[in-house]
Amino acid sequence: MSETAYDRLAALGIVLDPVKVTGAAFEMAARTGNTVFVSGHIARKDGGAWVGKLGKDVGTEEGQAAARAAALDLVATLHAFLGDLGRVTRIVKVMSLVNSTEDFTEQHIVTNGASALLLDVFGERGRHARSAFGVAQLPMGACVEIEMVVEVADA
């Protein structure tokens, strides 16, 4: 029997946080056919938004940790939405928004924090296409926001 995403999470010492239900006018995940679109998740730290601007008060390494945290929340949302991470056949696409100064150019390196986590959890099924953008601001002043598109098998 092959190692599951849950086995990998346990080996990494990760317990997925419960997903908070929002009163927002959108869904945290939506499915059409075998594709799930997971809404953007901001990086969180100490129970709130992980605030800061890359190139000003957040360094690249801390940004990678923030991207990893956002990816963990994405995985938790995916687990809550699907009920079983074993249904994930592929992480198709990751889009990363990095709150950064005009001269900061390491958005792709920051986003590696999320990409590495997805590979650690899903193995080859976690290998994905990706975009990383620098933006002037994110909700609540968060330093990183990430969304993803996932292919899933039927239940």
TORMI-773288 format. One record per residue: residue number from 0; residue in one letter; z, x, y of N, C-alpha, C in turn. Coordinates in pm, 1 decimal. Last residue first. Layout:
REM residues N
{i NUM&aa a&n_w Z&n_u X&n_v Y&ca_w Z&ca_u X&ca_v Y&c_w Z&c_u X&c_v Y}
...
***
This chain:
REM residues 155
{i 154&aa a&n_w -571.9&n_u -1602.0&n_v 1036.7&ca_w -438.3&ca_u -1608.0&ca_v 973.0&c_w -450.9&c_u -1639.8&c_v 825.6}
{i 153&aa d&n_w -846.1&n_u -1377.8&n_v 1093.7&ca_w -787.1&ca_u -1511.5&ca_v 1084.1&c_w -655.7&c_u -1506.0&c_v 1009.4}
{i 152&aa a&n_w -802.8&n_u -1069.5&n_v 1273.4&ca_w -847.9&ca_u -1143.8&ca_v 1155.6&c_w -783.9&c_u -1282.5&c_v 1159.6}
{i 151&aa v&n_w -899.5&n_u -961.4&n_v 1603.0&ca_w -802.3&ca_u -1000.7&ca_v 1502.2&c_w -870.3&c_u -1072.7&c_v 1386.7}
{i 150&aa e&n_w -937.8&n_u -729.5&n_v 1864.3&ca_w -1003.9&ca_u -806.4&ca_v 1759.8&c_w -900.8&c_u -836.0&c_v 1650.9}
{i 149&aa v&n_w -832.9&n_u -731.4&n_v 2202.5&ca_w -801.2&ca_u -700.9&ca_v 2064.0&c_w -883.7&c_u -789.7&c_v 1970.2}
{i 148&aa v&n_w -796.4&n_u -585.7&n_v 2514.9&ca_w -874.6&ca_u -679.1&ca_v 2435.2&c_w -862.1&c_u -635.2&c_v 2291.0}
{i 147&aa m&n_w -537.8&n_u -548.0&n_v 2766.4&ca_w -619.8&ca_u -504.2&ca_v 2654.1&c_w -690.0&c_u -621.1&c_v 2586.7}
{i 146&aa e&n_w -398.2&n_u -396.5&n_v 3064.9&ca_w -437.6&ca_u -512.3&ca_v 2984.8&c_w -521.2&c_u -463.1&c_v 2868.7}
{i 145&aa i&n_w -144.6&n_u -257.3&n_v 3271.3&ca_w -244.1&ca_u -238.7&ca_v 3165.2&c_w -270.9&c_u -373.4&c_v 3097.5}
{i 144&aa e&n_w -29.3&n_u -91.7&n_v 3557.8&ca_w -51.1&ca_u -220.4&ca_v 3491.9&c_w -163.8&c_u -201.5&c_v 3391.7}
{i 143&aa v&n_w 203.3&n_u 119.9&n_v 3724.1&ca_w 95.6&ca_u 104.1&ca_v 3625.4&c_w 91.3&c_u -41.1&c_v 3578.5}
{i 142&aa c&n_w 399.6&n_u 100.8&n_v 3919.9&ca_w 312.3&ca_u 218.6&ca_v 3920.8&c_w 193.2&c_u 204.1&c_v 3828.1}
{i 141&aa a&n_w 473.3&n_u -193.9&n_v 4114.4&ca_w 469.4&ca_u -120.4&ca_v 3986.5&c_w 370.3&c_u -4.8&c_v 3995.1}
{i 140&aa g&n_w 511.6&n_u -359.0&n_v 4329.3&ca_w 510.8&ca_u -215.7&ca_v 4354.8&c_w 506.5&c_u -131.1&c_v 4229.1}
{i 139&aa m&n_w 475.8&n_u -620.9&n_v 4256.6&ca_w 613.3&ca_u -570.5&ca_v 4264.6&c_w 620.4&c_u -420.5&c_v 4287.9}
{i 138&aa p&n_w 140.8&n_u -554.2&n_v 4155.2&ca_w 250.9&ca_u -649.1&ca_v 4173.2&c_w 387.8&c_u -580.8&c_v 4165.8}
{i 137&aa l&n_w 7.2&n_u -259.3&n_v 4324.3&ca_w 18.7&ca_u -347.3&ca_v 4207.8&c_w 134.2&c_u -443.9&c_v 4231.4}
{i 136&aa q&n_w -230.0&n_u -86.1&n_v 4534.5&ca_w -100.0&ca_u -150.1&ca_v 4511.6&c_w -108.2&c_u -236.9&c_v 4387.4}
{i 135&aa a&n_w -468.8&n_u 57.4&n_v 4523.3&ca_w -381.1&ca_u 76.3&ca_v 4638.5&c_w -242.2&c_u 18.2&c_v 4616.7}
{i 134&aa v&n_w -563.7&n_u 219.8&n_v 4214.5&ca_w -558.6&ca_u 105.1&ca_v 4304.8&c_w -455.6&c_u 129.8&c_v 4413.7}
{i 133&aa g&n_w -773.0&n_u 380.2&n_v 3986.9&ca_w -670.7&ca_u 397.2&ca_v 4088.4&c_w -678.3&c_u 279.7&c_v 4183.2}
{i 132&aa f&n_w -835.9&n_u 298.2&n_v 3644.9&ca_w -868.1&ca_u 287.3&ca_v 3786.6&c_w -747.3&c_u 321.9&c_v 3871.8}
{i 131&aa a&n_w -985.0&n_u 343.4&n_v 3340.6&ca_w -863.1&ca_u 373.9&ca_v 3417.7&c_w -902.0&c_u 379.4&c_v 3564.9}
{i 130&aa s&n_w -1090.8&n_u 199.7&n_v 3034.9&ca_w -1116.7&ca_u 225.8&ca_v 3175.8&c_w -983.1&c_u 253.2&c_v 3243.2}
{i 129&aa r&n_w -1203.4&n_u 240.0&n_v 2695.8&ca_w -1100.5&ca_u 238.6&ca_v 2798.8&c_w -1157.9&c_u 259.7&c_v 2937.6}
{i 128&aa a&n_w -1207.6&n_u 161.7&n_v 2342.5&ca_w -1277.7&ca_u 195.1&ca_v 2466.5&c_w -1176.5&c_u 177.4&c_v 2579.3}
{i 127&aa h&n_w -979.8&n_u 290.7&n_v 2087.1&ca_w -1038.5&ca_u 189.4&ca_v 2173.5&c_w -1125.4&c_u 248.1&c_v 2283.7}
{i 126&aa r&n_w -781.3&n_u 292.9&n_v 1799.8&ca_w -880.3&ca_u 369.4&ca_v 1878.2&c_w -965.3&c_u 270.3&c_v 1956.1}
{i 125&aa g&n_w -624.7&n_u 146.1&n_v 1631.1&ca_w -582.8&ca_u 155.2&ca_v 1770.2&c_w -677.7&c_u 233.7&c_v 1858.7}
{i 124&aa r&n_w -713.5&n_u 180.3&n_v 1380.0&ca_w -739.6&ca_u 48.3&ca_v 1439.6&c_w -700.8&c_u 46.6&c_v 1587.8}
{i 123&aa e&n_w -607.1&n_u 429.2&n_v 1316.7&ca_w -748.1&ca_u 422.0&ca_v 1357.8&c_w -784.8&c_u 286.6&c_v 1418.0}
{i 122&aa g&n_w -281.8&n_u 331.2&n_v 1420.2&ca_w -367.6&ca_u 427.4&ca_v 1352.4&c_w -509.8&c_u 414.5&c_v 1403.9}
{i 121&aa f&n_w -110.6&n_u 168.0&n_v 1562.1&ca_w -215.8&ca_u 103.6&ca_v 1483.2&c_w -304.7&c_u 201.1&c_v 1406.9}
{i 120&aa v&n_w 82.4&n_u 343.1&n_v 1680.6&ca_w 123.4&ca_u 217.2&ca_v 1618.0&c_w 17.0&c_u 163.5&c_v 1522.4}
{i 119&aa d&n_w -60.8&n_u 563.7&n_v 1777.6&ca_w 59.1&ca_u 584.3&ca_v 1695.6&c_w 95.7&c_u 458.6&c_v 1618.0}
{i 118&aa l&n_w -253.7&n_u 433.9&n_v 1933.9&ca_w -295.0&ca_u 510.4&ca_v 1815.3&c_w -176.8&c_u 533.5&c_v 1721.7}
{i 117&aa l&n_w -84.5&n_u 332.1&n_v 2130.9&ca_w -164.0&ca_u 240.4&ca_v 2048.0&c_w -216.2&c_u 309.0&c_v 1922.6}
{i 116&aa l&n_w 15.4&n_u 571.8&n_v 2240.8&ca_w 106.6&ca_u 477.0&ca_v 2176.8&c_w 29.0&c_u 382.6&c_v 2085.1}
{i 115&aa a&n_w -219.3&n_u 680.5&n_v 2350.7&ca_w -149.2&ca_u 751.5&ca_v 2243.4&c_w -55.2&c_u 657.6&c_v 2168.0}
{i 114&aa s&n_w -275.5&n_u 491.5&n_v 2552.0&ca_w -369.5&ca_u 513.6&ca_v 2441.8&c_w -302.0&c_u 581.4&c_v 2323.4}
{i 113&aa a&n_w -55.7&n_u 520.4&n_v 2726.3&ca_w -79.7&ca_u 394.3&ca_v 2655.7&c_w -168.8&c_u 415.5&c_v 2534.0}
{i 112&aa g&n_w -90.0&n_u 786.2&n_v 2808.1&ca_w 39.4&ca_u 741.8&ca_v 2754.7&c_w 25.3&c_u 612.7&c_v 2675.5}
{i 111&aa n&n_w -341.8&n_u 796.2&n_v 2922.9&ca_w -324.5&ca_u 853.8&ca_v 2789.2&c_w -191.2&c_u 813.5&c_v 2726.0}
{i 110&aa t&n_w -309.7&n_u 715.0&n_v 3181.9&ca_w -343.8&ca_u 612.5&ca_v 3083.4&c_w -334.2&c_u 664.9&c_v 2940.4}
{i 109&aa v&n_w -275.6&n_u 963.1&n_v 3307.9&ca_w -165.4&ca_u 866.6&ca_v 3305.0&c_w -188.9&c_u 766.4&c_v 3191.6}
{i 108&aa i&n_w -537.4&n_u 1054.9&n_v 3279.8&ca_w -429.6&ca_u 1125.9&ca_v 3209.9&c_w -305.9&c_u 1037.2&c_v 3201.0}
{i 107&aa h&n_w -676.8&n_u 879.7&n_v 3443.5&ca_w -711.7&ca_u 887.0&ca_v 3300.5&c_w -602.7&c_u 957.0&c_v 3220.0}
{i 106&aa q&n_w -570.2&n_u 938.8&n_v 3692.9&ca_w -546.9&ca_u 806.7&ca_v 3634.7&c_w -574.3&c_u 807.7&c_v 3483.8}
{i 105&aa e&n_w -575.1&n_u 1168.5&n_v 3853.1&ca_w -536.6&ca_u 1180.5&ca_v 3711.5&c_w -504.0&c_u 1046.1&c_v 3647.6}
{i 104&aa t&n_w -614.1&n_u 1193.9&n_v 4125.7&ca_w -733.1&ca_u 1183.7&ca_v 4039.0&c_w -700.3&c_u 1189.6&c_v 3889.4}
{i 103&aa f&n_w -515.3&n_u 1109.7&n_v 4450.3&ca_w -470.5&ca_u 1126.8&ca_v 4311.8&c_w -589.3&c_u 1101.6&c_v 4219.2}
{i 102&aa d&n_w -589.2&n_u 1047.7&n_v 4709.6&ca_w -633.3&ca_u 1177.0&ca_v 4655.7&c_w -586.1&c_u 1203.6&c_v 4512.6}
{i 101&aa e&n_w -477.4&n_u 797.7&n_v 4761.3&ca_w -621.9&ca_u 813.9&ca_v 4771.4&c_w -671.9&c_u 943.1&c_v 4706.4}
{i 100&aa t&n_w -219.2&n_u 728.2&n_v 4520.1&ca_w -267.8&ca_u 770.0&ca_v 4651.2&c_w -417.5&c_u 792.3&c_v 4644.6}
{i 99&aa s&n_w -191.0&n_u 442.5&n_v 4300.0&ca_w -199.6&ca_u 584.7&ca_v 4332.3&c_w -250.5&c_u 609.1&c_v 4473.5}
{i 98&aa n&n_w -133.6&n_u 259.7&n_v 4031.5&ca_w -99.1&ca_u 255.3&ca_v 4173.1&c_w -93.1&c_u 400.5&c_v 4220.7}
{i 97&aa v&n_w -373.9&n_u 205.7&n_v 3798.9&ca_w -270.4&ca_u 302.7&ca_v 3836.5&c_w -253.0&c_u 297.9&c_v 3988.1}
{i 96&aa l&n_w -466.9&n_u 7.2&n_v 3538.2&ca_w -464.1&ca_u 14.8&ca_v 3684.1&c_w -345.8&c_u 102.8&c_v 3723.0}
{i 95&aa s&n_w -663.0&n_u 9.2&n_v 3250.2&ca_w -541.6&ca_u 57.2&ca_v 3315.1&c_w -561.1&c_u 64.3&c_v 3465.8}
{i 94&aa m&n_w -769.6&n_u -156.4&n_v 2970.5&ca_w -797.8&ca_u -132.6&ca_v 3111.6&c_w -665.7&c_u -102.6&c_v 3180.6}
{i 93&aa v&n_w -898.8&n_u -113.7&n_v 2650.0&ca_w -779.9&ca_u -103.9&ca_v 2734.3&c_w -827.8&c_u -80.5&c_v 2876.7}
{i 92&aa k&n_w -1048.4&n_u -268.3&n_v 2368.3&ca_w -1060.5&ca_u -216.1&ca_v 2504.8&c_w -925.6&c_u -218.4&c_v 2574.4}
{i 91&aa v&n_w -981.7&n_u -312.8&n_v 2094.0&ca_w -1120.3&ca_u -293.5&ca_v 2137.8&c_w -1127.0&c_u -222.0&c_v 2271.6}
{i 90&aa i&n_w -799.9&n_u -252.1&n_v 1825.2&ca_w -781.0&ca_u -256.8&ca_v 1969.6&c_w -917.9&c_u -220.2&c_v 2025.5}
{i 89&aa r&n_w -863.7&n_u -433.2&n_v 1528.6&ca_w -902.9&ca_u -325.4&ca_v 1619.8&c_w -854.1&c_u -353.8&c_v 1760.4}
{i 88&aa t&n_w -731.3&n_u -611.5&n_v 1373.4&ca_w -833.0&ca_u -530.3&ca_v 1306.7&c_w -879.0&c_u -415.9&c_v 1395.4}
{i 87&aa v&n_w -422.8&n_u -752.3&n_v 1338.0&ca_w -504.0&ca_u -672.9&ca_v 1430.9&c_w -602.9&c_u -590.0&c_v 1350.0}
{i 86&aa r&n_w -259.5&n_u -861.1&n_v 1151.2&ca_w -385.2&ca_u -932.4&ca_v 1177.5&c_w -476.5&c_u -855.8&c_v 1273.1}
{i 85&aa g&n_w -25.7&n_u -723.7&n_v 1156.1&ca_w -119.0&ca_u -691.1&ca_v 1049.0&c_w -253.6&c_u -761.1&c_v 1066.3}
{i 84&aa l&n_w 137.2&n_u -839.4&n_v 1339.5&ca_w 49.3&ca_u -732.9&ca_v 1388.1&c_w -49.9&c_u -687.4&c_v 1281.8}
{i 83&aa d&n_w 201.6&n_u -1170.2&n_v 1354.3&ca_w 188.0&ca_u -1062.2&ca_v 1256.5&c_w 88.5&c_u -959.1&c_v 1309.9}
{i 82&aa g&n_w 210.4&n_u -1346.7&n_v 1561.3&ca_w 309.0&ca_u -1363.3&ca_v 1455.3&c_w 305.9&c_u -1252.5&c_v 1352.5}
{i 81&aa l&n_w 48.4&n_u -1348.7&n_v 1787.5&ca_w -13.0&ca_u -1355.4&ca_v 1654.5&c_w 85.2&c_u -1387.8&c_v 1543.0}
{i 80&aa f&n_w 234.5&n_u -1347.3&n_v 2001.9&ca_w 117.8&ca_u -1436.5&ca_v 2003.8&c_w 61.4&c_u -1457.3&c_v 1863.4}
{i 79&aa a&n_w 418.5&n_u -1148.0&n_v 1938.0&ca_w 465.4&ca_u -1285.2&ca_v 1962.0&c_w 350.2&c_u -1385.2&c_v 1953.3}
{i 78&aa h&n_w 240.8&n_u -927.2&n_v 1920.1&ca_w 321.6&ca_u -968.0&ca_v 1804.3&c_w 367.3&c_u -1113.8&c_v 1820.3}
{i 77&aa l&n_w 152.4&n_u -919.8&n_v 2186.0&ca_w 56.6&ca_u -941.8&ca_v 2078.2&c_w 128.1&c_u -989.1&c_v 1952.3}
{i 76&aa t&n_w 391.1&n_u -857.2&n_v 2314.4&ca_w 323.3&ca_u -983.9&ca_v 2344.0&c_w 224.8&c_u -1018.9&c_v 2233.5}
{i 75&aa a&n_w 433.2&n_u -602.0&n_v 2204.1&ca_w 532.2&ca_u -708.5&ca_v 2183.0&c_w 470.0&c_u -845.7&c_v 2208.9}
{i 74&aa v&n_w 209.7&n_u -468.7&n_v 2305.1&ca_w 224.1&ca_u -483.4&ca_v 2160.0&c_w 323.7&c_u -595.2&c_v 2128.3}
{i 73&aa l&n_w 274.8&n_u -476.7&n_v 2578.6&ca_w 151.6&ca_u -540.6&ca_v 2530.4&c_w 160.0&c_u -566.6&c_v 2380.4}
{i 72&aa d&n_w 504.3&n_u -319.6&n_v 2577.4&ca_w 515.9&ca_u -461.0&ca_v 2612.1&c_w 391.8&c_u -538.5&c_v 2568.4}
{i 71&aa l&n_w 383.1&n_u -76.5&n_v 2512.7&ca_w 482.8&ca_u -134.4&ca_v 2421.5&c_w 500.9&c_u -282.8&c_v 2449.3}
{i 70&aa a&n_w 228.5&n_u -39.2&n_v 2743.1&ca_w 161.9&ca_u -60.4&ca_v 2614.4&c_w 258.2&c_u -119.3&c_v 2511.5}
{i 69&aa a&n_w 430.5&n_u 10.6&n_v 2929.6&ca_w 345.8&ca_u -108.0&ca_v 2945.3&c_w 276.1&c_u -141.2&c_v 2813.5}
{i 68&aa a&n_w 524.3&n_u 254.3&n_v 2826.4&ca_w 613.5&ca_u 137.8&ca_v 2832.8&c_w 533.3&c_u 8.5&c_v 2846.3}
{i 67&aa r&n_w 298.1&n_u 413.3&n_v 2868.0&ca_w 346.7&ca_u 391.4&ca_v 2731.0&c_w 436.1&c_u 267.6&c_v 2726.1}
{i 66&aa a&n_w 296.0&n_u 414.5&n_v 3145.3&ca_w 183.1&ca_u 355.8&ca_v 3072.8&c_w 222.1&c_u 325.9&c_v 2928.1}
{i 65&aa a&n_w 534.4&n_u 556.7&n_v 3188.7&ca_w 521.8&ca_u 419.1&ca_v 3237.1&c_w 407.9&c_u 347.5&c_v 3164.7}
{i 64&aa a&n_w 463.7&n_u 802.9&n_v 3082.0&ca_w 575.5&ca_u 729.1&ca_v 3021.6&c_w 570.0&c_u 582.2&c_v 3063.8}
{i 63&aa q&n_w 262.0&n_u 869.7&n_v 3263.5&ca_w 228.6&ca_u 852.8&ca_v 3121.3&c_w 337.8&c_u 773.7&c_v 3050.0}
{i 62&aa g&n_w 416.8&n_u 894.8&n_v 3494.9&ca_w 316.3&ca_u 789.7&ca_v 3486.7&c_w 274.0&c_u 763.5&c_v 3343.1}
{i 61&aa e&n_w 553.8&n_u 1126.6&n_v 3433.2&ca_w 629.7&ca_u 1001.1&ca_v 3442.9&c_w 534.2&c_u 881.8&c_v 3435.3}
{i 60&aa e&n_w 330.2&n_u 1299.3&n_v 3447.2&ca_w 406.3&ca_u 1284.8&ca_v 3322.2&c_w 489.7&c_u 1156.6&c_v 3322.2}
{i 59&aa t&n_w 249.9&n_u 1272.1&n_v 3719.5&ca_w 159.9&ca_u 1235.0&ca_v 3609.4&c_w 236.7&c_u 1212.5&c_v 3478.8}
{i 58&aa g&n_w 514.0&n_u 1140.0&n_v 3930.8&ca_w 427.2&ca_u 1244.5&ca_v 3876.9&c_w 346.7&c_u 1195.0&c_v 3758.4}
{i 57&aa v&n_w 569.0&n_u 947.3&n_v 4212.6&ca_w 567.7&ca_u 946.0&ca_v 4066.3&c_w 468.8&c_u 1052.0&c_v 4020.8}
{i 56&aa d&n_w 532.7&n_u 957.6&n_v 4484.5&ca_w 670.1&ca_u 966.5&ca_v 4435.1&c_w 681.2&c_u 953.2&c_v 4283.3}
{i 55&aa k&n_w 245.0&n_u 1041.5&n_v 4500.6&ca_w 341.0&ca_u 1039.8&ca_v 4611.1&c_w 482.8&c_u 1057.8&c_v 4557.2}
{i 54&aa g&n_w 100.6&n_u 1036.4&n_v 4275.6&ca_w 52.3&ca_u 1125.3&ca_v 4379.8&c_w 144.0&c_u 1128.8&c_v 4501.1}
{i 53&aa l&n_w 163.4&n_u 697.6&n_v 4213.7&ca_w 123.1&ca_u 826.8&ca_v 4159.2&c_w 62.3&c_u 910.3&c_v 4271.2}
{i 52&aa k&n_w 428.8&n_u 518.1&n_v 4336.1&ca_w 288.0&ca_u 548.4&ca_v 4359.1&c_w 260.0&c_u 687.9&c_v 4305.7}
{i 51&aa g&n_w 657.8&n_u 270.1&n_v 4203.6&ca_w 617.7&ca_u 398.9&ca_v 4258.6&c_w 468.4&c_u 413.9&c_v 4269.0}
{i 50&aa v&n_w 865.8&n_u 112.6&n_v 3959.2&ca_w 807.3&ca_u 117.0&ca_v 4092.5&c_w 767.4&c_u 259.2&c_v 4130.5}
{i 49&aa w&n_w 867.7&n_u -78.3&n_v 3708.6&ca_w 872.1&ca_u 68.1&ca_v 3723.4&c_w 793.7&c_u 97.3&c_v 3850.3}
{i 48&aa a&n_w 1055.3&n_u -379.8&n_v 3740.9&ca_w 928.4&ca_u -308.9&ca_v 3756.4&c_w 953.3&c_u -159.8&c_v 3770.6}
{i 47&aa g&n_w 1346.0&n_u -387.6&n_v 3522.1&ca_w 1263.3&ca_u -430.9&ca_v 3634.8&c_w 1132.6&c_u -355.2&c_v 3638.0}
{i 46&aa g&n_w 1493.7&n_u -281.0&n_v 3313.1&ca_w 1494.0&ca_u -425.0&ca_v 3334.0&c_w 1410.5&c_u -476.1&c_v 3449.7}
{i 45&aa d&n_w 1439.0&n_u -4.7&n_v 3311.7&ca_w 1573.6&ca_u -52.9&ca_v 3345.3&c_w 1574.6&c_u -201.0&c_v 3383.5}
{i 44&aa k&n_w 1101.5&n_u -62.1&n_v 3372.1&ca_w 1204.6&ca_u 38.8&ca_v 3348.3&c_w 1337.3&c_u -19.5&c_v 3393.6}
{i 43&aa r&n_w 761.2&n_u -142.5&n_v 3300.7&ca_w 899.0&ca_u -182.3&ca_v 3332.5&c_w 995.1&c_u -70.3&c_v 3294.1}
{i 42&aa a&n_w 427.6&n_u -184.4&n_v 3407.6&ca_w 528.2&ca_u -97.7&ca_v 3346.4&c_w 665.9&c_u -143.0&c_v 3393.4}
{i 41&aa i&n_w 275.5&n_u -506.4&n_v 3368.9&ca_w 318.6&ca_u -393.3&ca_v 3450.9&c_w 419.3&c_u -311.1&c_v 3372.6}
{i 40&aa h&n_w 5.3&n_u -621.9&n_v 3189.0&ca_w 150.8&ca_u -603.9&ca_v 3185.7&c_w 184.2&c_u -484.7&c_v 3274.4}
{i 39&aa g&n_w -262.9&n_u -851.2&n_v 3183.8&ca_w -204.9&ca_u -728.1&ca_v 3235.5&c_w -53.1&c_u -731.2&c_v 3232.1}
{i 38&aa s&n_w -309.3&n_u -1037.8&n_v 2876.4&ca_w -299.9&ca_u -1023.2&ca_v 3021.5&c_w -236.7&c_u -891.1&c_v 3061.1}
{i 37&aa v&n_w -522.0&n_u -988.7&n_v 2615.3&ca_w -381.4&ca_u -981.2&ca_v 2652.7&c_w -375.6&c_u -949.0&c_v 2801.7}
{i 36&aa f&n_w -740.5&n_u -1168.1&n_v 2431.7&ca_w -729.4&ca_u -1101.9&ca_v 2561.5&c_w -582.9&c_u -1105.7&c_v 2601.0}
{i 35&aa v&n_w -870.2&n_u -1152.1&n_v 2112.7&ca_w -752.2&ca_u -1186.8&ca_v 2192.1&c_w -754.3&c_u -1101.7&c_v 2318.2}
{i 34&aa t&n_w -1123.8&n_u -1274.5&n_v 1907.4&ca_w -1089.3&ca_u -1184.4&ca_v 2016.1&c_w -969.3&c_u -1238.3&c_v 2092.6}
{i 33&aa n&n_w -1243.0&n_u -1441.6&n_v 1729.9&ca_w -1155.7&ca_u -1336.8&ca_v 1675.5&c_w -1114.8&c_u -1235.3&c_v 1780.8}
{i 32&aa g&n_w -1241.9&n_u -1718.0&n_v 1941.1&ca_w -1294.9&ca_u -1660.4&ca_v 1817.9&c_w -1195.6&c_u -1560.8&c_v 1759.9}
{i 31&aa t&n_w -1021.3&n_u -1637.4&n_v 2184.5&ca_w -1146.8&ca_u -1706.6&ca_v 2163.6&c_w -1212.5&c_u -1639.7&c_v 2043.4}
{i 30&aa r&n_w -692.1&n_u -1650.8&n_v 2311.2&ca_w -783.4&ca_u -1617.0&ca_v 2202.4&c_w -909.2&c_u -1701.4&c_v 2210.5}
{i 29&aa a&n_w -469.6&n_u -1494.2&n_v 2535.2&ca_w -559.8&ca_u -1606.1&ca_v 2506.9&c_w -660.4&c_u -1560.3&c_v 2402.4}
{i 28&aa a&n_w -150.0&n_u -1424.5&n_v 2667.0&ca_w -257.4&ca_u -1388.9&ca_v 2574.5&c_w -339.7&c_u -1513.9&c_v 2548.6}
{i 27&aa m&n_w -12.6&n_u -1531.0&n_v 2873.6&ca_w 5.9&ca_u -1387.7&ca_v 2850.5&c_w -97.3&c_u -1335.8&c_v 2750.3}
{i 26&aa e&n_w -185.8&n_u -1761.4&n_v 3086.6&ca_w -129.0&ca_u -1727.4&ca_v 2956.3&c_w -113.9&c_u -1576.5&c_v 2945.1}
{i 25&aa f&n_w -92.2&n_u -1887.6&n_v 3412.3&ca_w -185.0&ca_u -1824.3&ca_v 3319.2&c_w -111.9&c_u -1794.8&c_v 3190.0}
{i 24&aa a&n_w 90.2&n_u -1951.1&n_v 3605.1&ca_w -21.9&ca_u -2043.1&ca_v 3586.3&c_w -129.2&c_u -1982.4&c_v 3495.6}
{i 23&aa a&n_w 424.8&n_u -1875.1&n_v 3485.5&ca_w 300.4&ca_u -1846.3&ca_v 3556.2&c_w 191.9&c_u -1947.7&c_v 3521.6}
{i 22&aa g&n_w 673.3&n_u -1864.3&n_v 3391.3&ca_w 629.4&ca_u -1993.8&ca_v 3440.9&c_w 497.2&c_u -1981.4&c_v 3514.6}
{i 21&aa t&n_w 708.6&n_u -1676.0&n_v 3087.0&ca_w 692.1&ca_u -1686.2&ca_v 3231.8&c_w 650.5&c_u -1827.6&c_v 3268.3}
{i 20&aa v&n_w 926.2&n_u -1556.4&n_v 2850.6&ca_w 835.4&ca_u -1665.7&ca_v 2883.2&c_w 829.2&c_u -1676.2&c_v 3034.6}
{i 19&aa k&n_w 935.9&n_u -1230.5&n_v 2727.1&ca_w 990.5&ca_u -1326.1&ca_v 2822.7&c_w 885.0&c_u -1432.0&c_v 2852.9}
{i 18&aa v&n_w 965.9&n_u -1120.3&n_v 2399.6&ca_w 873.8&ca_u -1150.5&ca_v 2509.0&c_w 937.9&c_u -1256.4&c_v 2597.4}
{i 17&aa p&n_w 1202.4&n_u -873.8&n_v 2296.2&ca_w 1154.8&ca_u -1012.4&ca_v 2295.1&c_w 1065.3&c_u -1036.1&c_v 2416.9}
{i 16&aa d&n_w 1082.7&n_u -542.8&n_v 2222.1&ca_w 1165.0&ca_u -633.0&ca_v 2302.1&c_w 1112.0&c_u -774.9&c_v 2287.1}
{i 15&aa l&n_w 1062.0&n_u -375.7&n_v 1915.2&ca_w 992.6&ca_u -451.2&ca_v 2018.9&c_w 1088.5&c_u -544.9&c_v 2090.6}
{i 14&aa v&n_w 1193.6&n_u -67.4&n_v 1860.1&ca_w 1217.3&ca_u -208.3&ca_v 1833.2&c_w 1151.7&c_u -284.1&c_v 1947.6}
{i 13&aa i&n_w 1114.4&n_u 248.5&n_v 1738.6&ca_w 1085.9&ca_u 146.2&ca_v 1838.4&c_w 1117.2&c_u 8.1&c_v 1782.9}
{i 12&aa g&n_w 1108.9&n_u 478.3&n_v 1587.5&ca_w 1237.0&ca_u 434.8&ca_v 1642.1&c_w 1222.5&c_u 325.9&c_v 1747.9}
{i 11&aa l&n_w 884.1&n_u 545.1&n_v 1458.0&ca_w 894.7&ca_u 594.7&ca_v 1595.5&c_w 1027.3&c_u 556.1&c_v 1660.9}
{i 10&aa a&n_w 922.6&n_u 403.0&n_v 1226.4&ca_w 923.8&ca_u 549.3&ca_v 1217.9&c_w 936.5&c_u 612.8&c_v 1356.4}
{i 9&aa a&n_w 885.2&n_u 144.4&n_v 1330.4&ca_w 1016.2&ca_u 184.4&ca_v 1279.2&c_w 1027.8&c_u 336.3&c_v 1272.6}
{i 8&aa l&n_w 610.2&n_u 157.0&n_v 1389.5&ca_w 707.4&ca_u 131.2&ca_v 1495.8&c_w 846.3&c_u 178.0&c_v 1452.6}
{i 7&aa r&n_w 511.4&n_u 195.3&n_v 1129.0&ca_w 492.5&ca_u 299.8&ca_v 1230.6&c_w 590.4&c_u 282.2&c_v 1345.8}
{i 6&aa d&n_w 581.3&n_u -47.5&n_v 1011.5&ca_w 632.1&ca_u 77.7&ca_v 954.4&c_w 623.7&c_u 189.4&c_v 1058.5}
{i 5&aa y&n_w 428.1&n_u -217.4&n_v 1173.0&ca_w 574.6&ca_u -228.8&ca_v 1176.4&c_w 640.0&c_u -104.3&c_v 1117.4}
{i 4&aa a&n_w 173.1&n_u -147.6&n_v 1098.4&ca_w 213.9&ca_u -123.3&ca_v 1237.2&c_w 365.7&c_u -129.3&c_v 1248.4}
{i 3&aa t&n_w 205.0&n_u -5.7&n_v 764.3&ca_w 176.6&ca_u -112.0&ca_v 860.2&c_w 216.0&c_u -68.4&c_v 1001.5}
{i 2&aa e&n_w 45.5&n_u 201.0&n_v 526.1&ca_w 150.5&ca_u 187.9&ca_v 625.6&c_w 111.8&c_u 82.3&c_v 729.3}
{i 1&aa s&n_w -83.2&n_u 54.4&n_v 222.9&ca_w -92.1&ca_u 137.8&ca_v 342.5&c_w 20.0&c_u 105.5&c_v 441.1}
{i 0&aa m&n_w 0.0&n_u 84.1&n_v -116.7&ca_w 0.0&ca_u 0.0&ca_v 0.0&c_w 0.0&c_u 89.5&c_v 124.2}
***
